[in-house]
Amino acid sequence: MRPQWLALYHALPAPLRSWAATARGLHLQHWRRGRDSEQLEQQALERDRWSDEQWRDFVEDRRARILHIAATRVPWYREHWAARRRRGDRAAWDLLENWPQLEKEDLRAHPRAFLVDGADPRRMFHEHTSGTTGKPLDLWRTRETVRTLYAIARARGRHWHGIAATARFARLGGQLVIPVRQRRPPFWVWNGAMRQLYMSTYHLAPDLIPWYLAALREYRIIFLAGYTSALAALARHALQHGYGDLQMRAAITNAEPVTREQREVIGRAFQTRVVETYGMAEAVAAASECEAGQLHQWPEIGHIEIADVDATGPDGDVGEYLCTGLLNAEMPLIRYRVGDRGTEPRRVPCACGRTLPVIASVQGRLTDLLITRDGRRVFWLNPVFYGLPVRESQIEQNSLDTVVVRVVPGPGFGAETGRILRDRLRERLGPIEVAIDLVTEIPRTPAGKLRAVICNVGTEDEYTGTDTGTAAGPHGSEQP
């Protein structure tokens, strides 16, 4: 939303803000839902149990079509291949490995150059989004693409977990639905068109959280969705203060990884299953967790490659994700560096009976790393906090020899806990200085997210990559 419109919206009384949110919801529903939506959802559920041969044929046909469109009808890629031909390069464009890796900076700098010839942005759904760096991305989709994406999301989100299409839900996301300076409720707006209580993540202070929990009762919320850290903050307060009647059908997380402690506390507080999802605003990859606890990739959305493998384990190689979008033919992104790393999707048996590939783990953004004196990059730091009385944490590295660990302590945090933290970090990073800063809350990013690791060592290009690829989860935009 433009700053002047946001200021006008914030000046409205609370009931009118909810009317504005509902109007926005109607607009989004116009794009996301149509007469064929139920059919599209059913088709997605049928594909859940396709054979390997059916999936292979589907993906190969879709990929061939996308590569042909990109090479012949998309200006940025067409010029790329023309320049290679002028240099005498005769590599075939129908082989994915012959394509260059696409950087986010190229997409930011020339977004319209990635639109297919003849596409009219004025008639497409425009999404303007940014990640942790605050640098915007402009993305466009046709109504058909939007509706297909949301049909798949509903099938593999709500339907998998028995949630009715009309269920009332609460979302905790990064939209500025109320002014940050506001210190009196409501800290949310009601979007009647989507039956959604959109709750601010910028006001989750201990003295304000009781208002949130009361609103879940008042609005008869059936399930929760949103940033993992925000859901965990609500859950901890509910457990500490004896809220035993907040049973939800599911708690669906997005945008941030889920730690074991967060999964346990959210599940216990809301007496429900915690469902992890993976995705990004660019919609070039997506996945969601089934009732058996496996994270299943959605092959129709995109193809995931693993580059720069830095570890191999029982679940396969771990490395950087390169994603080729297979859904949005009007703005195709090929071998796109989303900024995440994890394991390669594999077809393995799952107790749920579905044949969708399984992602053993998405281990975080490329920015979620620390740099050692000898040049190693250390990922996946969640185990540092396993079993410790820590509610929230953030590790920031400002030099090769020092890190600061900000901790919101839980009951029982003491000198011994600090010693364990220091020892565990030194096991991973070598002999470094570890300062522990006890705080009451961890600052969020402008998008309302908690950055678990911040690396300020070296240049952004060399060490910390670009912003997160998990801005919105597989549902795309999380606007109210």
C-alpha positions in Angstrom: 0.0 0.0 0.0 1.3 3.4 -0.9 2.4 5.5 2.2 -0.3 8.1 1.7 -3.0 5.5 1.5 -1.6 3.7 4.5 -1.7 6.9 6.5 -5.3 7.5 5.5 -6.2 3.9 6.4 -4.5 4.2 9.8 -6.5 7.4 10.6 -9.8 5.5 10.3 -11.7 4.3 13.4 -11.3 0.6 14.1 -14.7 -0.5 12.6 -13.9 1.3 9.3 -10.5 -0.4 9.1 -12.3 -3.7 9.2 -14.6 -2.5 6.5 -11.5 -1.6 4.4 -10.0 -5.0 5.1 -13.2 -6.7 4.0 -13.2 -4.6 0.8 -9.6 -5.8 0.2 -10.7 -9.3 0.9 -13.4 -9.1 -1.7 -10.9 -7.9 -4.2 -8.6 -10.8 -3.4 -11.4 -13.3 -3.5 -12.3 -12.0 -7.0 -8.8 -13.0 -8.2 -8.5 -16.2 -6.1 -11.9 -17.9 -6.5 -14.0 -18.7 -9.5 -16.6 -21.1 -10.7 -13.9 -23.7 -11.4 -12.2 -23.4 -8.0 -13.7 -26.5 -6.5 -12.9 -28.5 -9.6 -9.3 -27.2 -9.5 -9.0 -28.3 -5.8 -10.4 -31.7 -6.6 -7.9 -32.1 -9.5 -5.0 -31.2 -7.1 -6.2 -33.9 -4.6 -6.3 -36.5 -7.4 -2.8 -35.6 -8.4 -1.7 -36.3 -4.8 -1.8 -40.0 -5.5 -0.5 -40.1 -9.1 2.1 -42.7 -10.1 5.7 -41.7 -10.6 5.2 -42.1 -14.3 2.3 -39.7 -14.3 4.3 -37.1 -12.3 7.3 -37.5 -14.5 5.3 -36.9 -17.7 3.5 -34.0 -16.2 6.6 -32.2 -15.0 8.6 -32.8 -18.1 5.8 -31.5 -20.4 5.3 -28.5 -18.2 9.0 -27.7 -18.0 9.5 -28.1 -21.8 6.6 -25.6 -22.4 8.0 -23.1 -19.8 11.5 -23.2 -21.2 10.3 -22.7 -24.8 8.1 -19.7 -23.8 10.9 -18.2 -21.8 13.5 -18.6 -24.6 11.3 -17.3 -27.4 8.8 -14.9 -25.9 10.3 -13.4 -22.7 12.6 -10.4 -23.4 15.2 -11.0 -20.7 15.8 -14.6 -21.6 15.4 -14.0 -25.3 18.3 -11.5 -25.2 20.3 -13.8 -23.1 20.1 -16.6 -25.7 20.6 -14.2 -28.6 23.8 -12.9 -27.0 25.1 -16.5 -26.5 24.3 -17.3 -30.1 26.3 -14.3 -31.3 29.2 -15.7 -29.3 28.9 -19.0 -31.2 27.3 -20.8 -28.2 24.9 -23.5 -29.6 23.8 -24.9 -26.3 20.2 -26.2 -26.4 17.7 -24.3 -24.4 15.5 -27.3 -23.9 18.0 -28.6 -21.3 17.5 -26.9 -18.0 21.2 -27.3 -17.0 22.1 -25.0 -19.9 20.2 -22.1 -18.4 21.9 -19.4 -16.2 21.1 -19.0 -12.6 18.8 -16.1 -12.1 19.6 -13.6 -9.3 17.1 -11.6 -7.4 18.8 -8.4 -8.3 18.2 -9.1 -12.0 14.5 -9.6 -11.3 14.4 -6.4 -9.1 16.1 -4.3 -11.7 14.1 -5.4 -14.7 10.8 -7.0 -13.6 8.9 -6.2 -16.8 11.6 -7.8 -18.9 10.4 -11.2 -17.4 6.9 -10.8 -18.7 5.9 -12.7 -21.8 5.4 -10.8 -25.0 1.9 -9.2 -25.1 1.3 -9.5 -21.4 -0.6 -6.4 -20.0 0.4 -5.8 -16.4 -2.7 -3.7 -16.0 -4.8 -6.8 -16.5 -2.8 -9.0 -14.2 -2.6 -9.4 -10.4 0.4 -7.3 -9.2 2.2 -8.3 -6.1 4.7 -5.8 -4.7 6.7 -7.5 -2.0 10.0 -7.3 -0.2 12.0 -9.5 2.2 14.5 -8.8 5.0 16.6 -6.4 2.9 13.6 -4.2 2.2 14.3 -4.2 -1.5 11.0 -4.7 -3.4 10.1 -7.3 -6.0 7.3 -6.7 -8.6 5.5 -9.8 -9.6 2.5 -10.4 -12.0 0.1 -13.3 -12.5 -3.0 -13.8 -14.6 -6.3 -14.6 -12.9 -6.0 -18.3 -14.1 -2.6 -18.6 -12.5 -3.8 -17.0 -9.2 -6.8 -19.3 -9.0 -4.9 -22.4 -9.7 -2.3 -21.5 -7.1 -4.9 -20.9 -4.5 -6.9 -24.0 -5.3 -3.8 -26.1 -4.8 -3.1 -24.3 -1.5 -6.6 -24.9 -0.2 -6.5 -28.5 -1.2 -3.2 -29.2 0.5 -3.7 -26.9 3.4 -7.3 -26.9 4.6 -8.5 -30.1 2.9 -5.6 -32.3 4.1 -6.4 -31.3 7.7 -10.1 -31.4 7.6 -10.7 -27.7 7.7 -14.0 -26.5 6.2 -13.9 -23.9 3.4 -16.0 -21.5 5.6 -13.9 -21.9 8.8 -13.1 -18.7 10.6 -9.3 -18.3 11.0 -6.8 -15.9 12.5 -3.6 -14.9 10.6 -0.6 -13.3 12.3 1.4 -11.7 9.5 3.5 -8.6 8.6 0.8 -6.3 7.2 0.5 -3.0 9.1 -3.2 -3.4 9.8 -3.0 -1.0 12.7 -0.5 1.8 13.5 2.6 0.6 15.2 2.2 3.3 17.9 -1.2 2.1 19.0 -1.2 0.6 22.5 -4.9 -0.1 23.0 -7.0 -2.8 21.4 -8.1 -3.8 18.8 -4.7 -5.0 17.5 -6.5 -6.7 14.5 -9.0 -6.2 11.8 -11.8 -8.5 10.7 -11.9 -9.4 7.0 -15.4 -10.6 6.6 -15.0 -11.6 3.0 -12.4 -14.2 3.9 -13.6 -14.9 7.4 -10.2 -13.9 8.6 -9.1 -12.1 11.8 -5.8 -10.5 10.7 -3.7 -9.8 13.8 -0.7 -7.5 14.0 2.7 -9.1 14.7 4.0 -5.7 15.8 2.1 -5.6 19.1 2.9 -9.0 20.7 4.2 -7.5 24.0 3.5 -9.6 27.1 1.0 -7.0 28.5 -1.0 -7.0 25.2 -1.1 -10.7 24.3 -4.1 -11.3 26.6 -6.2 -9.1 24.3 -5.2 -11.4 21.3 -6.2 -14.6 23.2 -9.5 -13.0 24.1 -10.1 -12.1 20.5 -9.6 -15.7 19.4 -12.5 -16.6 21.6 -14.7 -13.6 20.7 -14.3 -14.3 17.0 -14.8 -18.0 17.3 -11.6 -18.8 15.5 -11.2 -22.4 14.2 -7.6 -22.4 13.1 -4.5 -20.3 13.1 -2.0 -19.3 10.4 1.0 -17.1 10.4 4.6 -16.5 11.3 6.0 -19.3 13.5 7.5 -16.9 16.1 4.2 -15.0 16.5 2.2 -18.2 17.0 4.8 -19.4 19.5 4.6 -16.1 21.5 0.8 -16.5 21.8 1.2 -20.1 22.7 3.7 -19.5 25.5 1.5 -16.9 27.1 -1.5 -19.1 26.9 0.3 -21.9 28.7 1.8 -19.7 31.3 -1.5 -18.1 32.2 -3.7 -21.2 32.0 -5.7 -20.6 28.8 -7.0 -24.2 28.4 -10.0 -23.6 26.2 -8.2 -22.4 23.0 -8.4 -25.7 21.0 -7.8 -25.1 17.3 -8.2 -27.4 14.3 -4.7 -26.6 13.1 -1.8 -24.1 13.4 -0.3 -23.5 10.0 3.1 -21.9 10.0 4.8 -20.0 7.3 7.7 -17.6 6.5 10.0 -18.9 9.3 11.4 -22.4 10.2 9.8 -24.3 13.0 12.0 -25.5 15.8 11.2 -28.5 17.9 10.4 -26.3 20.9 8.1 -24.1 18.9 6.2 -27.1 17.5 5.8 -28.5 21.0 4.6 -25.3 22.7 2.2 -24.3 19.9 0.7 -27.8 19.7 0.2 -28.0 23.5 -1.2 -24.5 23.9 -3.8 -24.9 21.2 -4.3 -28.6 21.5 -3.7 -29.1 17.8 -1.4 -30.2 15.0 1.3 -27.8 13.9 1.5 -27.8 10.1 4.7 -26.4 8.5 4.6 -24.9 5.0 7.2 -23.7 2.6 6.9 -21.2 -0.2 7.7 -17.7 -1.4 6.0 -14.7 -3.0 7.6 -15.6 -6.4 5.7 -18.9 -6.3 8.5 -21.0 -7.9 8.3 -23.7 -5.2 5.9 -24.8 -2.5 5.4 -27.5 0.1 3.1 -28.4 3.0 3.1 -30.9 5.8 0.8 -33.8 5.8 -0.9 -35.4 8.8 2.0 -37.9 9.0 4.4 -35.1 9.5 6.2 -35.1 6.1 6.8 -31.9 4.1 5.5 -32.7 0.6 6.6 -30.7 -2.4 4.0 -29.4 -4.8 5.5 -30.4 -8.2 2.9 -28.3 -10.2 4.4 -25.1 -8.8 8.0 -25.5 -9.5 11.1 -27.7 -10.0 13.8 -27.6 -7.2 17.4 -28.2 -8.0 20.2 -28.4 -5.4 23.3 -26.3 -6.1 26.6 -25.9 -4.1 26.1 -29.0 -2.0 27.7 -28.5 1.3 26.5 -31.6 3.2 25.3 -35.1 2.6 23.2 -37.1 5.1 20.7 -39.9 5.3 18.1 -37.7 3.7 20.2 -36.7 0.7 22.3 -33.8 -0.3 21.9 -30.4 1.3 22.6 -27.2 -0.6 21.2 -24.0 -2.2 17.8 -24.2 -3.9 17.5 -23.2 -7.5 13.8 -23.1 -8.5 12.2 -23.1 -11.9 8.6 -22.0 -11.8 6.1 -24.3 -13.7 2.8 -22.5 -12.9 3.3 -18.9 -14.0 3.9 -19.0 -17.8 3.3 -15.3 -18.1 6.3 -14.4 -15.9 8.6 -17.5 -16.0 11.5 -17.6 -13.6 14.2 -20.2 -14.5 16.8 -21.6 -12.1 15.9 -18.8 -9.7 18.0 -18.4 -6.6 15.3 -18.0 -3.9 17.9 -17.6 -1.1 17.0 -20.9 0.7 18.8 -24.1 1.3 17.6 -27.6 2.2 17.4 -31.2 1.1 16.4 -32.3 -2.4 12.8 -33.5 -2.8 12.7 -37.3 -3.0 10.0 -39.7 -3.8 9.7 -41.9 -0.7 6.8 -43.8 0.9 4.7 -41.8 3.3 2.2 -43.0 5.8 -0.4 -40.6 4.4 -0.4 -42.5 1.1 0.4 -39.6 -1.1 3.0 -39.8 -3.8 4.2 -36.2 -3.7 7.9 -35.8 -3.2 9.1 -35.3 0.3 11.5 -32.5 1.5 13.3 -33.8 4.6 14.2 -30.3 5.7 14.3 -26.7 4.6 17.3 -25.6 6.7 16.8 -21.9 6.3 17.9 -18.9 4.2 21.4 -18.4 2.9 21.4 -15.4 5.3 21.0 -17.8 8.2 24.7 -18.5 8.5 27.7 -17.5 10.5 31.3 -17.2 9.2 34.3 -18.8 10.9 37.8 -17.5 11.0 38.9 -20.2 8.6 36.2 -19.3 6.1 33.6 -22.0 6.9 29.9 -21.1 6.6 27.9 -22.6 9.5 24.2 -23.2 8.9 21.4 -24.7 10.9 22.0 -23.3 14.3 18.7 -24.3 15.9 20.4 -27.2 17.8 22.4 -24.7 19.8 19.1 -24.0 21.8 17.7 -27.5 22.0 16.6 -28.4 25.5 17.4 -25.0 27.0 14.9 -22.6 28.7 14.9 -20.1 25.8 11.7 -18.5 24.5 13.1 -16.6 21.6 16.7 -15.9 20.4 18.7 -14.2 17.8 22.4 -14.6 17.0 24.2 -11.6 15.4 27.8 -11.7 14.1 29.6 -8.5 13.7 33.2 -9.8 13.3 34.9 -13.2 12.8 35.8 -13.3 16.5 32.5 -12.2 18.2 28.8 -13.0 18.2 26.0 -11.6 20.3 23.2 -13.9 21.4 20.0 -12.1 22.3 17.8 -14.3 24.5 14.3 -14.0 25.8 14.9 -16.3 28.8 12.4 -18.9 30.1 12.0 -20.2 33.6 15.3 -21.7 34.8 17.6 -19.7 32.6 20.8 -19.0 34.5 24.6 -19.0 34.4 24.8 -22.7 33.5 22.5 -22.1 30.5 24.8 -19.3 29.3 27.8 -21.6 29.6 26.1 -24.3 27.5 25.2 -21.8 24.8 28.7 -20.5 24.6 30.1 -24.1 24.5 27.7 -25.1 21.7 28.5 -22.1 19.6 32.2 -22.6 20.0 31.9 -26.2 19.0 30.5 -25.0 15.7 32.5 -21.8 15.2 35.8 -22.3 17.0 37.3 -20.1 19.8 35.1 -17.0 19.5 33.8 -14.5 22.0 30.1 -15.0 22.8 28.2 -12.2 24.5 24.7 -13.1 25.8 22.2 -10.3 26.0 19.0 -11.0 28.0 16.1 -9.1 26.6 12.3 -9.0 27.0 11.7 -9.3 23.2 13.5 -9.7 19.9 13.0 -6.8 17.4 11.2 -7.8 14.3 12.0 -6.9 10.7 10.0 -4.3 8.8 7.9 -7.2 7.5 7.2 -8.3 11.1 9.4 -11.4 11.1 12.0 -12.6 13.5 15.5 -13.1 12.0 17.1 -15.9 13.9 20.6 -15.2 12.6 22.1 -11.9 11.3 25.5 -12.0 9.7 27.2 -8.6 9.3 30.6 -10.0 8.2 31.9 -9.3 4.8 29.8 -8.0 1.9 26.2 -8.9 1.3 27.0 -10.6 -2.0 29.9 -12.5 -0.5 28.4 -13.7 2.7 24.7 -13.1 3.4 23.1 -13.5 0.0 19.7 -11.8 -0.5 16.5 -11.6 1.3 14.4 -14.6 2.4 12.6 -16.8 -0.1 9.9 -17.6 2.4 8.1 -14.4 2.5 4.6 -15.6 2.2 4.3 -19.4 2.4 2.7 -21.5 -0.3 -0.5 -19.4 -0.1 1.3 -16.5 -1.7 0.4 -13.0 -0.5 -0.8 -13.0 3.1 -2.5 -9.7 2.8 -5.7 -9.2 4.9 
